[in-house]
């Protein structure tokens, strides 16, 4: 006696073979793409900012995140004092410095 129905139930669906492995490979590729497109550049920018802040010296001309431009007057452990006008000094966190300007930039402005 022949049972044709048992053969059809025992066979796997044609698209399901290897689906688990291809899904894992796709997830690894997407994570690698995310790492190289988003995480790695952000880590590089953070490292550059840390080195810039640690290299600050008295007399450097800086711009803060808020847009204040001035000359570094004092450097502390976590704060710096910048002079934004004659006899006008502002205390900022070191992390608030967004860029260091070339010497003489404030005089030309």
Backbone bond lengths (Angstrom), bond angles and torsions (degrees), N, CA, C in turn:
res aa  C-N    CA-C-N  psi(-1)  N-CA   C-N-CA  omega(-1)  CA-C   N-CA-C  phi
1 X - - - 1.431 - - 1.529 109.33 -
2 X 1.295 117.38 138.84 1.452 123.06 -175.47 1.533 109.81 -106.58
3 X 1.322 116.08 138.18 1.473 121.21 176.73 1.531 109.51 -118.70
4 X 1.308 119.12 88.61 1.469 121.01 -178.49 1.542 112.10 -68.38
5 X 1.292 117.71 -22.55 1.452 120.42 -178.13 1.533 111.95 -70.87
6 X 1.333 118.01 -33.41 1.462 120.71 -178.37 1.526 111.99 -65.70
7 X 1.335 117.87 -30.80 1.448 120.45 178.93 1.525 111.09 -71.88
8 X 1.264 118.38 -35.56 1.459 120.77 -178.89 1.525 111.22 -73.21
9 X 1.314 118.10 -31.73 1.466 120.16 178.47 1.524 111.68 -75.48
10 X 1.317 116.80 -30.97 1.452 120.47 -176.60 1.520 112.69 -78.33
11 X 1.323 118.15 -20.96 1.444 120.95 -178.09 1.531 109.71 -81.08
12 X 1.326 115.88 143.03 1.462 120.96 178.49 1.524 109.50 -81.85
13 X 1.280 115.53 158.98 1.460 120.22 176.90 1.533 109.11 -65.57
14 X 1.331 118.94 145.96 1.465 120.61 -174.55 1.529 113.92 -63.43
15 X 1.337 120.33 -32.95 1.463 122.07 -177.31 1.512 113.54 -87.60
16 X 1.322 118.81 -7.63 1.460 120.83 -173.98 1.524 112.85 -87.96
17 X 1.300 119.20 -10.88 1.455 120.64 -177.15 1.525 110.00 -72.88
18 X 1.340 117.73 126.14 1.464 122.21 178.22 1.512 113.64 74.15
19 X 1.297 119.67 12.84 1.465 122.11 -177.60 1.512 112.79 -68.71
20 X 1.317 118.04 -34.90 1.460 121.21 -179.39 1.512 112.30 -67.94
21 X 1.314 116.90 -41.88 1.460 121.19 -179.04 1.523 111.04 -68.99
22 X 1.310 117.75 -41.42 1.462 119.73 179.92 1.527 111.07 -67.18
23 X 1.319 117.42 -31.91 1.466 120.75 177.81 1.532 110.84 -67.53
24 X 1.327 116.12 -41.18 1.468 120.48 178.67 1.524 110.36 -65.50
25 X 1.326 116.59 -42.41 1.463 120.58 179.02 1.520 110.35 -63.10
26 X 1.317 117.94 -41.03 1.462 121.50 179.46 1.531 110.94 -64.61
27 X 1.338 117.24 -39.30 1.467 120.64 178.90 1.532 110.85 -65.25
28 X 1.335 116.80 -40.49 1.461 120.60 178.99 1.523 110.33 -65.43
29 X 1.323 116.95 -42.42 1.464 120.69 178.75 1.530 110.39 -64.06
30 X 1.327 118.31 -42.23 1.469 120.89 178.63 1.524 111.59 -64.69
31 X 1.333 117.25 -40.48 1.462 119.53 177.20 1.524 111.08 -64.41
32 X 1.322 117.24 -41.79 1.460 120.82 177.60 1.516 111.81 -62.76
33 X 1.318 116.61 -40.88 1.460 120.83 177.31 1.519 110.91 -64.11
34 X 1.328 117.38 -43.51 1.467 121.02 177.82 1.526 111.22 -62.17
35 X 1.325 116.44 -39.97 1.461 120.10 -179.79 1.523 110.41 -62.04
36 X 1.327 117.65 -48.30 1.457 120.30 -176.44 1.517 113.42 -76.29
37 X 1.326 118.72 -22.30 1.458 120.60 -178.87 1.530 113.34 -94.45
38 X 1.349 118.31 -27.54 1.458 119.96 -174.01 1.521 113.59 -122.86
39 X 1.302 118.29 -52.12 1.458 121.45 -170.85 1.528 111.65 -73.17
40 X 1.319 117.50 -48.19 1.463 121.03 -176.70 1.527 113.01 -62.67
41 X 1.352 120.65 -45.81 1.465 119.18 177.34 1.535 112.95 -62.47
42 X 1.334 117.32 -36.20 1.461 120.13 178.11 1.525 110.90 -65.01
43 X 1.324 117.42 -41.90 1.460 120.67 178.07 1.532 110.77 -63.97
44 X 1.326 116.93 -36.43 1.463 121.27 178.57 1.528 110.74 -66.07
45 X 1.336 117.27 -42.61 1.469 120.71 177.82 1.525 111.37 -63.96
46 X 1.330 117.35 -40.21 1.459 120.74 178.58 1.527 111.08 -63.79
47 X 1.315 117.03 -40.41 1.461 120.52 178.77 1.523 110.88 -65.26
48 X 1.335 117.86 -42.79 1.459 121.60 177.90 1.524 110.79 -62.10
49 X 1.340 117.68 -40.91 1.465 121.38 179.49 1.525 110.72 -65.14
50 X 1.345 116.97 -42.58 1.472 120.31 178.52 1.533 111.21 -60.85
51 X 1.331 117.47 -43.28 1.469 119.94 179.80 1.525 110.95 -68.02
52 X 1.341 118.00 -35.88 1.453 120.90 178.23 1.528 110.49 -65.01
53 X 1.341 116.92 -44.53 1.457 120.90 -178.43 1.527 110.54 -67.69
54 X 1.317 117.52 -38.70 1.469 119.34 -179.59 1.525 111.91 -71.28
55 X 1.325 118.03 -21.21 1.461 121.44 -179.17 1.528 112.79 -92.56
56 X 1.333 118.54 4.56 1.463 120.22 179.11 1.518 110.79 -62.66
57 X 1.322 115.83 141.03 1.459 121.31 178.85 1.519 108.93 -136.20
58 X 1.309 115.36 161.69 1.463 120.59 178.94 1.529 108.96 -63.07
59 X 1.322 115.85 132.29 1.457 121.26 -179.31 1.518 113.82 99.60
60 X 1.329 118.34 -11.41 1.468 120.93 176.96 1.518 109.67 -68.38
61 X 1.307 115.32 144.66 1.466 120.70 176.54 1.526 107.44 -99.15
62 X 1.337 115.83 125.50 1.455 121.15 -172.63 1.522 110.60 -129.99
63 X 1.339 114.58 161.70 1.459 122.62 172.79 1.524 106.55 -124.17
64 X 1.336 116.36 133.68 1.466 120.19 -179.81 1.527 109.99 -89.41
65 X 1.335 115.35 172.36 1.465 120.21 177.49 1.519 111.32 -62.31
66 X 1.316 117.50 -29.82 1.460 121.59 -179.60 1.510 113.37 -82.26
67 X 1.327 118.47 -6.81 1.447 121.82 177.15 1.523 114.00 101.57
68 X 1.330 118.54 1.90 1.457 120.32 177.35 1.521 109.86 -73.61
69 X 1.325 115.57 130.20 1.459 120.44 177.73 1.517 107.86 -114.13
70 X 1.308 116.16 134.41 1.454 119.52 -179.60 1.513 111.57 -168.56
71 X 1.341 114.29 -179.87 1.460 122.01 -178.85 1.524 108.91 -104.41
72 X 1.327 116.85 135.16 1.466 121.83 -178.94 1.526 108.67 -67.01
73 X 1.354 115.54 126.95 1.456 121.35 -179.13 1.524 110.91 -106.40
74 X 1.329 116.98 -43.86 1.467 121.62 178.78 1.523 108.99 -137.15
75 X 1.335 114.95 149.28 1.460 120.19 177.32 1.518 108.48 -126.33
76 X 1.340 115.60 122.92 1.457 120.96 176.54 1.512 110.80 -109.22
77 X 1.323 114.57 -165.32 1.467 119.83 -179.53 1.527 111.34 -67.86
78 X 1.337 117.21 -49.11 1.467 120.83 -178.58 1.523 112.63 -121.69
79 X 1.333 118.26 -11.90 1.460 121.90 -178.27 1.521 110.68 -122.09
80 X 1.329 114.60 153.01 1.464 120.96 170.99 1.518 107.73 -126.70
81 X 1.319 116.61 155.27 1.458 122.14 175.70 1.516 106.82 -112.40
82 X 1.326 115.59 125.85 1.462 119.56 177.64 1.521 108.84 -115.35
83 X 1.310 114.88 146.81 1.468 121.54 177.75 1.519 107.01 -100.64
84 X 1.341 116.07 113.50 1.462 120.03 -176.10 1.523 112.20 -94.61
85 X 1.324 117.66 -17.15 1.459 124.63 176.08 1.526 106.19 -155.33
86 X 1.323 118.50 167.08 1.472 118.62 178.45 1.533 110.94 -56.54
87 X 1.318 116.14 124.23 1.467 124.70 179.74 1.529 114.06 62.76
88 X 1.311 118.45 21.40 1.470 122.50 174.75 1.527 106.82 -120.69
89 X 1.338 115.06 110.48 1.465 119.93 -176.25 1.521 109.41 -118.59
90 X 1.335 115.23 142.01 1.460 122.25 -178.95 1.530 107.28 -127.10
91 X 1.336 115.67 138.49 1.458 120.44 178.09 1.532 108.47 -98.76
92 X 1.332 116.46 129.49 1.466 123.24 -178.98 1.518 110.08 -127.81
93 X 1.322 116.04 156.29 1.455 119.74 168.87 1.523 108.18 -73.32
94 X 1.324 115.45 148.19 1.465 118.87 -179.91 1.524 111.92 -60.94
95 X 1.316 116.65 -35.41 1.461 120.53 -179.11 1.515 113.79 -68.05
96 X 1.338 117.52 -15.12 1.459 121.11 -179.31 1.519 112.48 -81.12
97 X 1.319 117.85 -5.83 1.464 120.83 177.95 1.518 108.28 -78.28
98 X 1.342 115.56 122.55 1.464 118.63 -177.64 1.516 112.83 -96.33
99 X 1.349 117.27 -30.62 1.458 118.30 177.97 1.518 110.71 -157.98
100 X 1.320 114.89 156.57 1.450 122.37 175.56 1.523 106.64 -105.46
101 X 1.323 115.64 126.04 1.465 120.98 -178.19 1.524 110.41 -87.43
102 X 1.321 117.05 156.44 1.475 119.24 173.69 1.518 110.26 -65.96
103 X 1.321 116.71 152.52 1.467 121.76 -179.30 1.529 110.01 -58.83
104 X 1.318 116.37 136.90 1.461 122.19 178.28 1.523 114.01 87.20
105 X 1.299 119.00 2.70 1.473 121.19 -178.54 1.530 110.96 -67.99
106 X 1.319 117.56 -35.92 1.470 120.21 -177.00 1.516 112.01 -73.86
107 X 1.309 117.99 -29.70 1.472 120.50 179.57 1.518 110.87 -71.06
108 X 1.320 117.65 -33.20 1.457 120.99 -177.88 1.517 112.68 -78.18
109 X 1.333 117.81 -17.64 1.463 120.66 -177.16 1.489 112.95 -84.04
